[in-house]
């Protein structure tokens, strides 16, 4: 899979309580004709990124930065 880009941003930060309380961010990617929902957190104090959720989007996603960075 390609890297996530700023234009893939959909939502966040959102509150997270299971992985140390770091903020969560939602991104979306088109993969083989499917829009994929990706929720990540930075984890605690400089830890590696943790993928919280990765699945086909249940509804169309919004990309507020898509047109700003084209």
C-alpha positions, 0 to 999 in steps of 0.5 A: 500500500502507498503511504498516507498523504495529507490529502488522505486525511478525513477526521481528527484528532479524536479522543482515544482511551485504549492506547495511552490516550494519544489522539486518533486520526482517520484517513481514507485510501482508494484500494482496488475500487474500494474506499478503505477507512484507516484509523491510526494513533501515534501511541505514547511518547514517540512510539510507532504509529498504531493502526486502530482500524482498517476496513472498507468504508461503511459510508462515503468519506469526506476529505477536507484537505483534498482540494487544498493540496492538489 
